[in-house]
Amino acid sequence: MGRTGRQVSVIGLGTWQLGADWGDVDDKDALAVLEAAAEAGVTFFDTADVYGDGRSEQTIARFLKDRPDLRVTVATKMGRRVEQIPRNYVLDNFREWNDRSRRNLGTDRLDLVQLHCPPTPVYSSDEVFDALDTLVAEERIAAYGVSVETAEEALTAIARPNVASVQIILNPFRMKPLRRVLPAAREAGVGIIARVPLASGLLSGKYTKDTVFAENDHRTFNRHGEAFDQGETFSGVDYATGVEAAAEFAALAPEGVTPAQLALAWIVQQPGVTTVIPGARNPEQARANAAAAEVPELSPETLAAITDLYDRRIKDQVENRW
């Protein structure tokens, strides 16, 4: 994991689903997902202080409390609990947010804290990164990184000497980071955490144009960026286009590999990717996602077909925005 010195599994677990905005997941199911992921070899959990207003962090803490021998790196995020203006990104606020996450996660020092897609000017602020260095010096956090929306934000962050990781949307429907972000991260020794790996489920091939999502699912209420950045929902791809392209993508899956596993394998086989963080709503999904780490190296023909699909159907919708 970049400059952290930690070893983590190439398939991690994203826990946004266990907090909110993906429909209802009860506590029993959330704990079962964590259990299945850990049993399958997942050693990296990604969460945030705003997922369910702390519910996701608290669920992870409850799970790990009874498993003191389990070695899991927990990455959380901060910054989305306030108005999104640069002047809110200051040391006093960082300490307050950090205290809350440490309470939620039941630990004195957080493994990895990421700025949670802050306003673009934040990435260029020396004061912000001085404040993050202070949190490390105070032993509140072991390391810090950033979660970004755009490739340019990622490149700005990678240039910072103490940034350990960059979390960015990367999947077969969002290929732009391959060109500059991943090479820059490799050169700098910065870890890459790939999020939204299944394009909010599109790349599973399970959805049709008639699929209806719950009212409290962001795939209903954020399709056009009504609540937060549109790129977080279906990777910013128009839903109808995404469903059609996902059907083409599913047809490229080798025998014995699901479309979702193909998408995850494509990501982890990109040079420079540290870990990918698919979410899961049930234990079966968690186990199937983890199994993608064992998918054999994809053939040149499959890789070329995936790139062709992106160039034909997706590229024009997303590259100029993110």
PAFILUM-403184 format. One record per residue (C-alpha): residue number from 1; residue in three letters; x, y, z negated. Coordinates in Angstrom, 3 decimals, padded with zeros to 6 digits. Each point is the difference from the previous one (the first is absolute). Layout:
<nodes>
+------+------+----------+----------+----------+
! resi ! resn !        u !        v !        w !
+------+------+----------+----------+----------+
!  NUM !  ALA !        X !        Y !        Z !
...
+------+------+----------+----------+----------+
</nodes>
This chain:
<nodes>
+------+------+----------+----------+----------+
! resi ! resn !        u !        v !        w !
+------+------+----------+----------+----------+
!    1 !  MET !  000.000 !  000.000 !  000.000 !
!    2 !  GLY !  002.277 !  002.699 !  001.310 !
!    3 !  ARG !  001.975 !  001.830 ! -002.659 !
!    4 !  THR ! -001.843 ! -001.649 ! -002.897 !
!    5 !  GLY !  002.239 ! -003.068 !  000.045 !
!    6 !  ARG ! -003.125 ! -002.140 ! -000.479 !
!    7 !  GLN ! -000.899 ! -003.115 !  001.960 !
!    8 !  VAL ! -003.661 ! -000.147 !  001.052 !
!    9 !  SER ! -002.070 ! -002.342 !  002.128 !
!   10 !  VAL ! -000.428 !  000.953 !  003.659 !
!   11 !  ILE ! -003.754 ! -000.366 ! -000.465 !
!   12 !  GLY ! -001.214 !  002.122 ! -002.893 !
!   13 !  LEU ! -003.500 !  000.782 ! -001.220 !
!   14 !  GLY ! -001.801 !  003.284 !  000.411 !
!   15 !  THR ! -002.496 !  000.535 ! -002.813 !
!   16 !  TRP ! -002.129 !  002.887 !  001.273 !
!   17 !  GLN ! -002.771 ! -002.568 !  000.492 !
!   18 !  LEU !  000.166 ! -000.920 ! -003.669 !
!   19 !  GLY ! -000.717 !  003.563 ! -001.039 !
!   20 !  ALA ! -002.552 !  001.628 !  002.286 !
!   21 !  ASP ! -001.018 !  001.083 !  003.509 !
!   22 !  TRP ! -000.283 ! -003.516 !  001.481 !
!   23 !  GLY ! -003.376 ! -000.987 ! -001.387 !
!   24 !  ASP ! -000.443 ! -001.679 ! -003.379 !
!   25 !  VAL !  002.609 ! -002.393 ! -001.446 !
!   26 !  ASP ! -000.635 ! -001.157 ! -003.564 !
!   27 !  ASP !  002.739 ! -000.505 ! -002.596 !
!   28 !  LYS ! -000.062 ! -003.797 !  000.233 !
!   29 !  ASP !  000.510 !  000.082 !  003.767 !
!   30 !  ALA !  002.726 !  002.643 ! -000.288 !
!   31 !  LEU !  001.974 ! -002.118 ! -002.490 !
!   32 !  ALA ! -000.469 ! -003.062 !  002.196 !
!   33 !  VAL !  001.519 !  001.868 !  002.950 !
!   34 !  LEU !  003.048 !  000.968 ! -002.072 !
!   35 !  GLU !  000.362 ! -003.586 ! -001.234 !
!   36 !  ALA ! -000.203 ! -001.454 !  003.516 !
!   37 !  ALA !  002.506 !  002.487 !  001.361 !
!   38 !  ALA !  002.508 ! -000.696 ! -002.788 !
!   39 !  GLU ! -000.383 ! -003.757 !  000.419 !
!   40 !  ALA !  000.698 !  000.433 !  003.718 !
!   41 !  GLY !  003.300 !  001.727 ! -000.725 !
!   42 !  VAL ! -001.005 !  003.664 !  000.195 !
!   43 !  THR !  002.251 !  002.102 ! -002.243 !
!   44 !  PHE ! -000.981 !  003.526 !  001.051 !
!   45 !  PHE ! -003.282 !  001.659 ! -001.019 !
!   46 !  ASP ! -000.840 !  003.468 !  001.311 !
!   47 !  THR ! -002.544 !  002.156 ! -001.805 !
!   48 !  ALA ! -000.789 !  003.663 ! -000.752 !
!   49 !  ASP ! -001.372 !  002.062 ! -002.863 !
!   50 !  VAL ! -003.079 !  000.921 !  002.036 !
!   51 !  TYR ! -001.034 ! -003.528 !  001.001 !
!   52 !  GLY ! -003.208 ! -000.322 ! -001.962 !
!   53 !  ASP !  001.192 !  002.910 ! -002.199 !
!   54 !  GLY !  002.612 ! -002.288 ! -001.562 !
!   55 !  ARG ! -001.936 ! -003.267 !  000.204 !
!   56 !  SER !  002.493 ! -001.590 !  002.395 !
!   57 !  GLU !  002.972 !  000.842 ! -002.255 !
!   58 !  GLN ! -001.848 ! -001.282 ! -003.070 !
!   59 !  THR ! -000.937 ! -003.254 !  001.736 !
!   60 !  ILE !  003.617 ! -000.642 !  000.953 !
!   61 !  ALA !  001.069 !  000.689 ! -003.593 !
!   62 !  ARG ! -002.598 ! -002.438 ! -001.333 !
!   63 !  PHE !  001.195 ! -002.660 !  002.438 !
!   64 !  LEU !  003.712 !  000.427 ! -000.794 !
!   65 !  LYS ! -000.456 !  000.218 ! -003.781 !
!   66 !  ASP ! -000.712 ! -003.717 ! -000.226 !
!   67 !  ARG !  002.885 ! -000.870 !  002.342 !
!   68 !  PRO !  003.159 !  001.453 ! -001.555 !
!   69 !  ASP !  002.258 ! -002.288 !  002.059 !
!   70 !  LEU ! -001.447 !  001.128 !  003.331 !
!   71 !  ARG !  002.428 !  002.303 !  001.828 !
!   72 !  VAL ! -002.130 !  002.412 !  001.989 !
!   73 !  THR !  000.956 !  003.480 !  001.174 !
!   74 !  VAL ! -002.945 !  002.381 ! -000.404 !
!   75 !  ALA ! -000.013 !  003.144 !  002.095 !
!   76 !  THR ! -002.516 !  002.686 ! -000.818 !
!   77 !  LYS ! -000.687 !  003.456 !  001.413 !
!   78 !  MET ! -000.822 !  003.452 ! -001.308 !
!   79 !  GLY ! -001.222 !  003.345 !  001.253 !
!   80 !  ARG ! -003.533 ! -000.534 !  001.285 !
!   81 !  ARG ! -001.774 !  000.822 ! -003.233 !
!   82 !  VAL !  000.228 !  003.755 !  000.609 !
!   83 !  GLU ! -000.657 !  002.479 !  002.760 !
!   84 !  GLN !  002.384 ! -000.719 !  002.849 !
!   85 !  ILE !  002.145 !  003.128 ! -000.079 !
!   86 !  PRO !  003.799 !  000.065 ! -000.359 !
!   87 !  ARG !  000.031 !  001.990 ! -003.246 !
!   88 !  ASN ! -001.584 ! -002.943 ! -001.825 !
!   89 !  TYR !  003.086 ! -002.122 !  000.648 !
!   90 !  VAL !  002.045 !  001.113 ! -003.014 !
!   91 !  LEU !  001.797 ! -001.740 ! -002.856 !
!   92 !  ASP ! -002.644 !  000.642 ! -002.670 !
!   93 !  ASN ! -002.670 ! -001.602 !  002.176 !
!   94 !  PHE !  002.325 ! -002.861 !  000.912 !
!   95 !  ARG !  000.537 ! -000.754 ! -003.688 !
!   96 !  GLU ! -003.744 !  000.096 ! -000.682 !
!   97 !  TRP ! -000.792 ! -002.312 !  002.914 !
!   98 !  ASN !  002.900 ! -002.241 ! -000.938 !
!   99 !  ASP ! -001.211 ! -000.295 ! -003.596 !
!  100 !  ARG ! -003.432 ! -001.069 !  001.210 !
!  101 !  SER !  001.365 ! -002.671 !  002.348 !
!  102 !  ARG !  002.348 ! -001.332 ! -002.654 !
!  103 !  ARG ! -002.955 ! -000.355 ! -002.363 !
!  104 !  ASN ! -002.097 ! -001.664 !  002.695 !
!  105 !  LEU !  002.778 ! -002.425 !  000.910 !
!  106 !  GLY !  001.087 ! -000.604 ! -003.586 !
!  107 !  THR !  003.668 !  000.771 !  000.537 !
!  108 !  ASP !  002.551 !  002.565 ! -001.130 !
!  109 !  ARG !  001.655 !  000.261 !  003.394 !
!  110 !  LEU ! -001.643 ! -000.358 !  003.386 !
!  111 !  ASP !  001.814 ! -002.064 !  002.636 !
!  112 !  LEU ! -000.717 !  002.304 !  002.927 !
!  113 !  VAL ! -002.059 !  003.194 !  000.224 !
!  114 !  GLN ! -000.979 !  001.435 !  003.374 !
!  115 !  LEU ! -001.328 !  003.432 !  000.846 !
!  116 !  HIS ! -003.416 ! -000.819 !  001.394 !
!  117 !  CYS ! -000.167 !  001.603 !  003.455 !
!  118 !  PRO !  000.550 !  003.553 ! -001.299 !
!  119 !  PRO ! -000.303 !  003.177 !  002.103 !
!  120 !  THR !  002.704 !  000.103 !  002.658 !
!  121 !  PRO !  002.006 !  002.887 ! -001.578 !
!  122 !  VAL !  000.590 ! -002.128 ! -003.111 !
!  123 !  TYR !  002.472 ! -002.199 !  001.888 !
!  124 !  SER !  002.249 !  003.029 !  000.608 !
!  125 !  SER ! -000.024 !  001.278 ! -003.595 !
!  126 !  ASP !  003.257 ! -000.351 ! -001.935 !
!  127 !  GLU ! -001.902 !  000.698 ! -003.223 !
!  128 !  VAL ! -002.288 ! -002.987 !  000.561 !
!  129 !  PHE !  002.861 ! -002.430 !  000.406 !
!  130 !  ASP !  001.915 !  001.566 ! -002.904 !
!  131 !  ALA ! -003.093 ! -000.701 ! -002.115 !
!  132 !  LEU ! -000.093 ! -003.612 !  001.171 !
!  133 !  ASP !  003.693 ! -000.354 ! -000.856 !
!  134 !  THR ! -000.869 !  001.289 ! -003.469 !
!  135 !  LEU ! -002.586 ! -002.772 ! -000.451 !
!  136 !  VAL !  002.711 ! -002.536 !  000.838 !
!  137 !  ALA !  002.448 !  001.649 ! -002.422 !
!  138 !  GLU ! -002.658 ! -000.095 ! -002.718 !
!  139 !  GLU ! -000.463 ! -003.730 !  000.713 !
!  140 !  ARG ! -003.671 !  000.479 !  000.714 !
!  141 !  ILE !  000.470 ! -001.570 !  003.426 !
!  142 !  ALA !  002.646 ! -002.295 !  001.435 !
!  143 !  ALA ! -000.235 !  001.380 !  003.536 !
!  144 !  TYR ! -002.179 !  002.148 !  002.211 !
!  145 !  GLY ! -001.231 !  000.076 !  003.550 !
!  146 !  VAL ! -002.613 !  001.633 !  002.164 !
!  147 !  SER ! -003.131 ! -001.058 !  001.823 !
!  148 !  VAL ! -000.415 !  001.932 !  003.228 !
!  149 !  GLU ! -002.543 !  000.574 !  002.724 !
!  150 !  THR !  002.306 !  000.992 !  002.866 !
!  151 !  ALA !  003.286 ! -001.130 !  001.478 !
!  152 !  GLU !  001.446 !  003.488 ! -000.441 !
!  153 !  GLU ! -000.798 ! -000.028 ! -003.721 !
!  154 !  ALA !  001.752 ! -003.358 ! -000.256 !
!  155 !  LEU !  003.130 !  001.305 !  001.702 !
!  156 !  THR !  000.111 !  003.019 ! -002.308 !
!  157 !  ALA ! -000.268 ! -002.247 ! -003.055 !
!  158 !  ILE !  002.594 ! -002.497 !  001.222 !
!  159 !  ALA !  002.546 !  002.827 !  000.139 !
!  160 !  ARG ! -000.343 !  000.492 ! -003.775 !
!  161 !  PRO !  002.887 ! -001.743 ! -001.807 !
!  162 !  ASN ! -001.989 ! -001.675 ! -002.778 !
!  163 !  VAL ! -003.162 ! -001.067 !  001.806 !
!  164 !  ALA ! -000.139 ! -003.777 ! -000.443 !
!  165 !  SER ! -002.940 ! -000.819 !  002.250 !
!  166 !  VAL ! -002.391 !  001.373 !  002.583 !
!  167 !  GLN ! -003.500 ! -001.397 !  000.336 !
!  168 !  ILE ! -001.515 !  000.507 !  003.442 !
!  169 !  ILE ! -002.803 ! -001.388 !  002.125 !
!  170 !  LEU !  001.507 ! -002.607 !  002.326 !
!  171 !  ASN ! -001.857 ! -002.676 !  001.924 !
!  172 !  PRO ! -000.588 ! -001.086 !  003.609 !
!  173 !  PHE ! -002.384 !  002.975 !  000.348 !
!  174 !  ARG !  002.530 !  002.481 ! -001.485 !
!  175 !  MET !  003.419 ! -000.530 !  001.615 !
!  176 !  LYS !  001.471 !  003.497 ! -000.054 !
!  177 !  PRO !  002.142 ! -000.621 ! -003.135 !
!  178 !  LEU !  001.973 ! -002.634 !  001.909 !
!  179 !  ARG !  001.764 !  002.591 !  002.114 !
!  180 !  ARG !  001.574 !  002.360 ! -002.538 !
!  181 !  VAL ! -001.199 ! -000.701 ! -003.542 !
!  182 !  LEU !  001.132 ! -003.609 ! -000.385 !
!  183 !  PRO !  003.462 !  000.597 !  001.517 !
!  184 !  ALA !  000.505 !  003.061 ! -002.229 !
!  185 !  ALA ! -001.060 ! -001.949 ! -003.086 !
!  186 !  ARG !  002.365 ! -002.868 !  000.824 !
!  187 !  GLU !  002.904 !  002.400 !  000.422 !
!  188 !  ALA ! -000.768 !  001.794 ! -003.276 !
!  189 !  GLY ! -000.677 ! -003.145 ! -002.030 !
!  190 !  VAL ! -003.615 !  000.997 ! -000.672 !
!  191 !  GLY ! -002.658 ! -002.680 ! -000.432 !
!  192 !  ILE ! -003.048 ! -000.018 !  002.265 !
!  193 !  ILE ! -003.378 ! -001.007 ! -001.433 !
!  194 !  ALA ! -002.501 ! -000.607 !  002.812 !
!  195 !  ARG ! -003.567 !  000.823 ! -000.955 !
!  196 !  VAL ! -003.379 ! -000.365 !  001.764 !
!  197 !  PRO !  001.548 ! -003.028 !  001.721 !
!  198 !  LEU ! -003.296 ! -001.379 !  001.286 !
!  199 !  ALA ! -001.410 !  003.376 !  001.073 !
!  200 !  SER ! -002.609 ! -000.197 ! -002.791 !
!  201 !  GLY ! -000.901 ! -003.519 !  001.065 !
!  202 !  LEU ! -000.350 !  000.619 !  003.726 !
!  203 !  LEU !  002.995 ! -002.189 !  000.791 !
!  204 !  SER ! -001.591 ! -002.943 ! -001.782 !
!  205 !  GLY ! -002.278 ! -000.287 !  003.021 !
!  206 !  LYS ! -003.032 ! -000.504 ! -002.245 !
!  207 !  TYR ! -001.919 !  003.179 !  000.777 !
!  208 !  THR ! -002.380 !  000.906 !  002.801 !
!  209 !  LYS ! -001.480 !  003.315 !  001.076 !
!  210 !  ASP ! -003.075 ! -000.922 ! -002.075 !
!  211 !  THR !  001.851 ! -000.731 ! -003.262 !
!  212 !  VAL ! -001.404 !  002.048 ! -002.886 !
!  213 !  PHE !  002.229 !  000.917 ! -002.954 !
!  214 !  ALA ! -001.206 !  000.957 ! -003.472 !
!  215 !  GLU ! -000.818 !  003.639 ! -000.702 !
!  216 !  ASN !  002.882 !  000.195 ! -002.512 !
!  217 !  ASP !  002.469 ! -001.474 !  002.516 !
!  218 !  HIS !  002.306 !  002.568 !  001.641 !
!  219 !  ARG ! -000.603 ! -001.779 !  003.294 !
!  220 !  THR ! -003.472 !  001.531 ! -000.205 !
!  221 !  PHE !  000.645 !  003.412 ! -001.523 !
!  222 !  ASN !  003.425 !  000.931 !  001.392 !
!  223 !  ARG ! -000.090 ! -000.986 !  003.662 !
!  224 !  HIS !  000.632 !  003.569 !  001.084 !
!  225 !  GLY !  002.141 !  001.107 ! -002.947 !
!  226 !  GLU ! -002.870 !  001.305 ! -002.097 !
!  227 !  ALA !  001.614 ! -000.958 ! -003.346 !
!  228 !  PHE !  003.730 ! -000.320 !  000.746 !
!  229 !  ASP !  002.323 ! -000.413 !  002.957 !
!  230 !  GLN ! -001.792 ! -001.765 !  002.840 !
!  231 !  GLY !  003.073 ! -002.125 !  000.654 !
!  232 !  GLU ! -000.656 ! -001.975 ! -003.194 !
!  233 !  THR ! -003.195 ! -001.416 !  001.532 !
!  234 !  PHE !  000.426 ! -002.364 !  002.955 !
!  235 !  SER !  003.449 !  001.610 !  000.459 !
!  236 !  GLY ! -001.766 !  002.991 !  001.533 !
!  237 !  VAL ! -001.253 ! -002.043 !  002.956 !
!  238 !  ASP ! -003.542 !  000.530 !  001.219 !
!  239 !  TYR ! -001.979 ! -002.942 ! -001.370 !
!  240 !  ALA ! -001.540 ! -001.143 !  003.281 !
!  241 !  THR !  003.366 !  000.116 !  001.746 !
!  242 !  GLY !  001.602 ! -001.761 ! -002.938 !
!  243 !  VAL ! -002.477 ! -002.890 !  000.071 !
!  244 !  GLU !  000.625 ! -000.565 !  003.709 !
!  245 !  ALA !  003.766 !  000.213 ! -000.376 !
!  246 !  ALA ! -000.091 ! -002.301 ! -003.028 !
!  247 !  ALA ! -001.752 ! -002.666 !  002.061 !
!  248 !  GLU !  002.857 !  000.179 !  002.510 !
!  249 !  PHE !  002.508 ! -000.153 ! -002.821 !
!  250 !  ALA ! -001.642 ! -003.072 ! -001.545 !
!  251 !  ALA !  000.402 ! -001.872 !  003.268 !
!  252 !  LEU !  003.783 !  000.399 ! -000.301 !
!  253 !  ALA !  000.252 ! -001.962 ! -003.261 !
!  254 !  PRO !  002.062 ! -003.201 !  000.344 !
!  255 !  GLU ! -001.598 ! -003.304 ! -000.912 !
!  256 !  GLY ! -000.463 ! -000.339 ! -003.740 !
!  257 !  VAL !  000.481 !  003.726 ! -000.650 !
!  258 !  THR ! -002.935 !  002.264 ! -000.785 !
!  259 !  PRO ! -000.227 !  003.483 !  001.540 !
!  260 !  ALA !  000.662 !  001.533 ! -003.423 !
!  261 !  GLN !  003.087 ! -002.152 ! -000.459 !
!  262 !  LEU !  001.192 !  000.989 !  003.472 !
!  263 !  ALA ! -000.301 !  003.687 ! -000.930 !
!  264 !  LEU !  001.877 ! -000.500 ! -003.267 !
!  265 !  ALA !  002.705 ! -002.105 !  001.657 !
!  266 !  TRP !  000.469 !  002.647 !  002.691 !
!  267 !  ILE !  000.600 !  002.590 ! -002.744 !
!  268 !  VAL !  002.419 ! -001.965 ! -002.204 !
!  269 !  GLN !  002.003 ! -001.051 !  003.052 !
!  270 !  GLN !  000.747 !  003.638 !  000.857 !
!  271 !  PRO !  003.577 !  000.929 ! -000.997 !
!  272 !  GLY ! -000.032 !  002.358 ! -002.968 !
!  273 !  VAL ! -003.308 ! -001.063 ! -001.586 !
!  274 !  THR !  000.426 ! -000.931 ! -003.664 !
!  275 !  THR ! -003.507 ! -001.130 ! -000.876 !
!  276 !  VAL ! -003.555 !  000.256 !  001.299 !
!  277 !  ILE ! -002.968 !  000.496 ! -002.325 !
!  278 !  PRO ! -003.246 ! -001.505 !  001.297 !
!  279 !  GLY ! -002.918 !  000.126 ! -002.371 !
!  280 !  ALA ! -002.240 ! -002.932 ! -000.834 !
!  281 !  ARG ! -003.543 ! -000.288 ! -001.278 !
!  282 !  ASN !  000.242 ! -003.661 ! -001.008 !
!  283 !  PRO !  002.665 ! -002.621 ! -000.804 !
!  284 !  GLU ! -000.295 ! -001.642 !  003.403 !
!  285 !  GLN !  000.949 !  003.237 !  001.752 !
!  286 !  ALA !  002.916 !  000.537 ! -002.372 !
!  287 !  ARG !  001.381 ! -003.485 !  000.686 !
!  288 !  ALA ! -000.492 !  000.290 !  003.770 !
!  289 !  ASN !  001.769 !  003.361 !  000.050 !
!  290 !  ALA !  002.959 ! -001.342 ! -001.957 !
!  291 !  ALA !  000.304 ! -002.901 !  002.441 !
!  292 !  ALA !  000.757 !  002.476 !  002.791 !
!  293 !  ALA !  003.555 !  000.145 ! -001.347 !
!  294 !  GLU !  000.478 ! -003.511 !  001.392 !
!  295 !  VAL ! -001.197 !  000.737 !  003.548 !
!  296 !  PRO !  002.820 ! -000.877 !  002.427 !
!  297 !  GLU !  001.700 !  002.792 !  001.907 !
!  298 !  LEU ! -002.392 !  001.335 !  002.606 !
!  299 !  SER !  000.887 ! -000.686 !  003.617 !
!  300 !  PRO !  001.144 !  002.779 !  002.342 !
!  301 !  GLU ! -003.169 ! -000.585 !  002.018 !
!  302 !  THR ! -002.240 !  000.508 ! -003.033 !
!  303 !  LEU !  001.891 !  003.111 ! -001.051 !
!  304 !  ALA ! -000.248 !  001.436 !  003.498 !
!  305 !  ALA ! -003.734 ! -000.708 !  000.148 !
!  306 !  ILE ! -000.568 !  001.746 ! -003.352 !
!  307 !  THR !  001.937 !  003.059 !  001.184 !
!  308 !  ASP ! -001.924 !  000.055 !  003.275 !
!  309 !  LEU ! -003.306 ! -000.103 ! -001.874 !
!  310 !  TYR !  001.091 !  002.925 ! -002.160 !
!  311 !  ASP !  001.158 !  002.024 !  002.990 !
!  312 !  ARG ! -003.224 ! -000.608 !  001.935 !
!  313 !  ARG ! -002.653 !  000.309 ! -002.698 !
!  314 !  ILE !  001.341 !  001.754 ! -003.090 !
!  315 !  LYS !  003.040 !  002.217 !  000.547 !
!  316 !  ASP ! -001.809 !  003.045 !  001.388 !
!  317 !  GLN ! -002.334 !  000.099 ! -003.033 !
!  318 !  VAL !  002.616 ! -000.011 ! -002.746 !
!  319 !  GLU !  003.499 !  001.046 !  001.083 !
!  320 !  ASN ! -000.649 !  003.731 !  000.262 !
!  321 !  ARG ! -001.490 !  000.159 ! -003.525 !
!  322 !  TRP !  002.216 ! -002.169 ! -002.176 !
+------+------+----------+----------+----------+
</nodes>
